[in-house]
Amino acid sequence: AERFQRRTSTGIDMNRDALALQTPEGRLLKVLVDELKPEFSFNLHDKGTRYSAGASGKQATVSFLATAYNQAKDWNDTRTKAMQVICRMAEVLQPIIPGHLGRWTDEFEPRAFGDNVQKWGSSLVLIESGGYKEDREKQFIRQLNFVAMLTALESIAKRDYTNEKLATYERIPNNDKYIFDLLIRNATFTENGKKLTKDIGINLNEENNETATDFTLSSEIEDLGDLSIFFGLKELDATDMTALTFDQFPELRKKYGVKPTKINLGESANLILIHKNKVKHVIVNGQIAEG
């Protein structure tokens, strides 16, 4: 956790070690499950910030799952109780973050602790913490987790979760991927003498320094073309604007220290949007630097 990495010092993903039990942490967790025999378990995860709540522009800020315990994704009493507790949690969070709840995919992963704890007889509730506007460090989302956990514990103590139905759980929208960090719409490109209109989908990724004490952001053009069904955490309407590289603007290139890049898939997102030969927007490393 200190290094923001998924794998332990053994180089093994602990959350895929529930069967082999090669990591000391994994072996300890299995011993605790066997000794404590918990009626309920909670599996708390961090996830990417660009997951959407269904086919929408709303981030899936908190997502839940009653994990599957077999390939058929059957429902037994153990899994059903986890689902019912999730319903209570969702009912409390929905008014706080309307439309920002999601349901994680329930594909069975036979090596994962979450799926196996459910299989071993403990009703397991998965909580995935995604993204929320202006909350890069997820401080607000921590508060949401606290509210959700407190709600779950109260519901378990009172046993009022038993009134919840599967239909309520299934109404929570699935996690999907309809969001870019920056979506530039309707930019004009000139290729082989012909004018084309393209949307530009740009994402930002955090890269830790060697000691994991800080990070930098790197951008990537993830998609180009008709992206009308997608959304951006930030959006820019480039109608009647032409997208150009920094090559034609040496002063701006020097100002921002931008290396030559093309406006292609996989490239860093450095580009300039002009309208009637005037610079309207400058995009540096996927972020709006001017305009």
Secondary structure per residue as TSV (DSSP state, phi and psi in degrees):
chain	resnum	aa	ss	phi	psi
A	1	A	-	360.0	-40.3
A	2	E	T	-58.7	-35.8
A	3	R	T	-96.2	3.8
A	4	F	-	54.2	44.0
A	5	Q	-	-128.3	151.5
A	6	R	S	-80.2	-34.6
A	7	R	B	-89.7	149.4
A	8	T	-	-80.6	-177.9
A	9	S	T	-64.7	-16.7
A	10	T	T	-77.9	-9.6
A	11	G	S	82.9	10.8
A	12	I	-	-108.4	140.2
A	13	D	B	-74.8	108.1
A	14	M	G	-59.7	-32.2
A	15	N	G	-79.1	5.9
A	16	R	G	-123.9	28.0
A	17	D	-	-119.6	17.7
A	18	A	T	-71.4	-20.8
A	19	L	T	-97.2	-49.4
A	20	A	T	-73.9	-32.8
A	21	L	-	50.7	52.3
A	22	Q	-	-90.8	-22.8
A	23	T	S	-87.7	142.9
A	24	P	H	-61.1	-35.4
A	25	E	H	-64.9	-40.6
A	26	G	H	-64.9	-42.4
A	27	R	H	-64.2	-40.0
A	28	L	H	-63.7	-43.2
A	29	L	H	-62.6	-41.8
A	30	K	H	-63.9	-40.9
A	31	V	H	-61.1	-42.7
A	32	L	H	-65.3	-40.7
A	33	V	H	-61.3	-43.5
A	34	D	H	-66.9	-38.3
A	35	E	H	-77.3	-44.4
A	36	L	H	-80.6	-30.1
A	37	K	-	46.5	57.8
A	38	P	-	-66.5	140.5
A	39	E	S	-70.1	-38.2
A	40	F	E	-127.5	147.6
A	41	S	E	-134.7	152.0
A	42	F	E	-125.4	130.0
A	43	N	E	-116.3	100.9
A	44	L	E	-99.1	127.1
A	45	H	E	-130.1	153.2
A	46	D	E	-95.2	146.9
A	47	K	-	-142.2	172.4
A	48	G	-	-60.3	154.1
A	49	T	T	-86.4	-7.6
A	50	R	T	-97.9	5.8
A	51	Y	-	-68.9	137.8
A	52	S	E	-105.1	155.4
A	53	A	E	-84.3	92.9
A	54	G	S	69.7	-158.9
A	55	A	S	-85.7	69.0
A	56	S	S	-139.8	173.6
A	57	G	S	-92.3	7.8
A	58	K	S	-93.4	129.4
A	59	Q	B	-64.6	141.7
A	60	A	-	-79.4	86.7
A	61	T	-	-65.9	-45.9
A	62	V	E	-129.7	130.7
A	63	S	E	-123.9	145.2
A	64	F	E	-119.1	162.0
A	65	L	E	-161.0	133.0
A	66	A	E	-91.2	101.2
A	67	T	-	-60.3	148.2
A	68	A	-	-74.1	151.7
A	69	Y	S	-114.2	-2.0
A	70	N	S	-153.2	169.1
A	71	Q	T	-62.0	-30.7
A	72	A	T	-75.9	-9.8
A	73	K	-	57.1	42.7
A	74	D	-	-70.4	164.0
A	75	W	-	-113.0	118.2
A	76	N	-	-113.9	-175.5
A	77	D	H	-62.6	-37.4
A	78	T	H	-63.5	-50.5
A	79	R	H	-67.7	-36.8
A	80	T	H	-62.5	-39.2
A	81	K	H	-64.4	-37.6
A	82	A	H	-63.3	-43.4
A	83	M	H	-60.4	-41.9
A	84	Q	H	-65.7	-38.9
A	85	V	H	-65.9	-38.9
A	86	I	H	-59.2	-40.5
A	87	C	H	-58.2	-42.6
A	88	R	H	-64.6	-41.9
A	89	M	H	-62.3	-44.0
A	90	A	H	-64.5	-38.5
A	91	E	H	-62.9	-33.2
A	92	V	H	-79.5	-38.3
A	93	L	H	-77.8	-29.0
A	94	Q	T	-56.0	-43.8
A	95	P	T	-66.8	-23.5
A	96	I	T	-80.5	-41.5
A	97	I	S	-129.5	67.5
A	98	P	T	-57.0	127.8
A	99	G	T	82.5	0.1
A	100	H	-	-106.7	16.0
A	101	L	E	-98.1	145.1
A	102	G	E	-135.5	171.1
A	103	R	E	-122.6	121.5
A	104	W	-	-70.1	153.3
A	105	T	-	-62.7	139.8
A	106	D	-	-104.8	26.6
A	107	E	-	-59.8	132.7
A	108	F	-	-72.9	128.5
A	109	E	-	-116.6	101.3
A	110	P	T	-63.4	-16.2
A	111	R	T	-95.1	-11.5
A	112	A	-	-82.0	145.6
A	113	F	H	-66.0	-40.7
A	114	G	H	-57.2	-48.4
A	115	D	H	-65.3	-39.0
A	116	N	H	-75.8	-35.6
A	117	V	H	-61.2	-39.6
A	118	Q	H	-61.4	-44.0
A	119	K	H	-64.6	-33.2
A	120	W	T	-80.0	-1.1
A	121	G	T	109.0	5.3
A	122	S	-	-104.6	128.6
A	123	S	E	-68.6	109.3
A	124	L	E	-103.0	127.8
A	125	V	E	-108.2	117.6
A	126	L	E	-91.7	131.2
A	127	I	E	-122.2	120.6
A	128	E	E	-111.0	124.7
A	129	S	E	-99.4	116.0
A	130	G	-	-100.7	-118.6
A	131	G	-	-130.2	159.6
A	132	Y	-	-150.2	148.8
A	133	K	T	-54.8	135.8
A	134	E	T	55.0	33.8
A	135	D	-	-136.1	54.4
A	136	R	T	-59.1	-37.4
A	137	E	T	-85.9	2.4
A	138	K	-	61.4	34.9
A	139	Q	H	-71.4	-41.4
A	140	F	H	-65.8	-37.6
A	141	I	H	-66.7	-31.3
A	142	R	H	-60.1	-41.0
A	143	Q	H	-63.8	-40.3
A	144	L	H	-62.2	-40.7
A	145	N	H	-60.0	-41.9
A	146	F	H	-61.9	-46.0
A	147	V	H	-61.8	-43.9
A	148	A	H	-63.1	-44.8
A	149	M	H	-66.0	-42.1
A	150	L	H	-62.6	-41.1
A	151	T	H	-61.0	-43.7
A	152	A	H	-63.0	-45.8
A	153	L	H	-64.6	-39.5
A	154	E	H	-65.1	-42.5
A	155	S	H	-64.2	-38.9
A	156	I	H	-66.4	-41.7
A	157	A	H	-63.3	-39.5
A	158	K	H	-87.0	-15.6
A	159	R	T	63.1	22.4
A	160	D	G	-80.1	-9.1
A	161	Y	G	-64.2	-19.3
A	162	T	G	-65.3	-12.9
A	163	N	G	-85.1	-9.0
A	164	E	-	-78.0	149.8
A	165	K	-	-114.3	154.7
A	166	L	H	-59.7	-34.8
A	167	A	H	-60.1	-36.2
A	168	T	H	-64.0	-43.1
A	169	Y	H	-62.8	-44.0
A	170	E	H	-70.5	-16.4
A	171	R	T	-77.0	-15.0
A	172	I	S	-68.3	123.6
A	173	P	-	-64.9	144.8
A	174	N	B	-66.0	149.6
A	175	N	E	-63.8	139.3
A	176	D	E	-142.6	-177.5
A	177	K	-	-128.6	83.8
A	178	Y	-	-117.6	15.4
A	179	I	E	-124.7	135.8
A	180	F	E	-110.6	157.6
A	181	D	E	-66.1	-41.8
A	182	L	E	-136.6	127.6
A	183	L	E	-120.3	115.5
A	184	I	E	-98.0	119.7
A	185	R	E	-101.4	141.8
A	186	N	E	64.1	36.5
A	187	A	E	-78.3	144.0
A	188	T	E	-94.4	133.3
A	189	F	E	-121.9	146.2
A	190	T	E	-113.4	116.5
A	191	E	E	-132.1	123.8
A	192	N	T	53.9	39.7
A	193	G	T	78.6	0.4
A	194	K	E	-113.0	145.0
A	195	K	E	-93.0	132.2
A	196	L	E	-126.8	151.5
A	197	T	E	-108.6	127.9
A	198	K	E	-136.0	143.9
A	199	D	E	-89.5	152.3
A	200	I	E	-123.4	115.4
A	201	G	E	-98.9	118.7
A	202	I	E	-120.4	135.3
A	203	N	E	-121.5	151.8
A	204	L	E	-113.4	136.6
A	205	N	E	-124.5	138.7
A	206	E	E	-84.6	134.7
A	207	E	E	-125.3	116.5
A	208	N	E	-69.7	149.6
A	209	N	-	-76.8	178.7
A	210	E	T	-61.1	-33.0
A	211	T	T	-97.3	2.0
A	212	A	S	61.0	27.9
A	213	T	S	-92.7	-12.7
A	214	D	-	-159.2	171.9
A	215	F	E	-144.4	160.5
A	216	T	E	-119.3	161.7
A	217	L	E	-104.2	133.0
A	218	S	E	-120.6	140.5
A	219	S	E	-104.7	158.5
A	220	E	E	-150.6	135.5
A	221	I	E	-78.1	108.2
A	222	E	E	-86.5	-29.1
A	223	D	E	-157.0	152.4
A	224	L	E	-138.8	142.6
A	225	G	E	125.6	-145.2
A	226	D	-	-82.2	103.2
A	227	L	-	-113.6	32.4
A	228	S	T	-66.2	-19.5
A	229	I	T	-89.0	-2.9
A	230	F	-	-103.9	174.6
A	231	F	E	-135.5	161.3
A	232	G	E	-122.7	142.0
A	233	L	E	-60.7	-34.0
A	234	K	E	-126.9	140.5
A	235	E	E	-128.6	148.4
A	236	L	E	-136.4	124.0
A	237	D	E	-89.3	112.0
A	238	A	-	-104.8	27.4
A	239	T	T	-56.0	132.0
A	240	D	T	67.1	16.7
A	241	M	-	-113.5	145.0
A	242	T	E	-102.9	134.5
A	243	A	E	-90.1	125.6
A	244	L	E	-132.3	158.3
A	245	T	-	-84.2	170.7
A	246	F	G	-71.8	-13.3
A	247	D	G	-54.9	-32.7
A	248	Q	G	-89.2	3.9
A	249	F	-	-135.0	72.2
A	250	P	H	-58.2	-34.3
A	251	E	H	-67.9	-43.1
A	252	L	H	-68.4	-36.1
A	253	R	H	-62.8	-41.4
A	254	K	H	-68.5	-40.9
A	255	K	H	-59.2	-42.5
A	256	Y	H	-101.0	-2.2
A	257	G	T	61.0	37.5
A	258	V	-	-85.4	132.3
A	259	K	-	-79.6	151.3
A	260	P	-	-61.2	123.6
A	261	T	-	-137.8	155.0
A	262	K	-	-97.9	163.2
A	263	I	S	-92.1	74.5
A	264	N	S	-130.9	163.7
A	265	L	T	-57.4	136.9
A	266	G	T	84.5	-10.8
A	267	E	S	-82.2	156.3
A	268	S	-	-64.8	143.8
A	269	A	-	-87.4	85.2
A	270	N	-	-122.4	114.1
A	271	L	E	-159.1	165.6
A	272	I	E	-128.0	137.0
A	273	L	E	-109.5	124.2
A	274	I	E	-118.4	152.3
A	275	H	E	-135.5	117.9
A	276	K	T	53.4	48.5
A	277	N	T	66.8	13.2
A	278	K	E	-114.1	137.9
A	279	V	E	-70.8	124.4
A	280	K	E	-105.4	-39.1
A	281	H	E	-143.0	141.5
A	282	V	E	-119.7	122.9
A	283	I	E	-109.1	118.3
A	284	V	E	-121.1	121.5
A	285	N	T	50.7	43.4
A	286	G	T	77.3	8.6
A	287	Q	E	-126.0	147.5
A	288	I	E	-77.4	106.7
A	289	A	E	-89.0	-31.6
A	290	E	E	-142.7	146.8
A	291	G	-	98.5	360.0
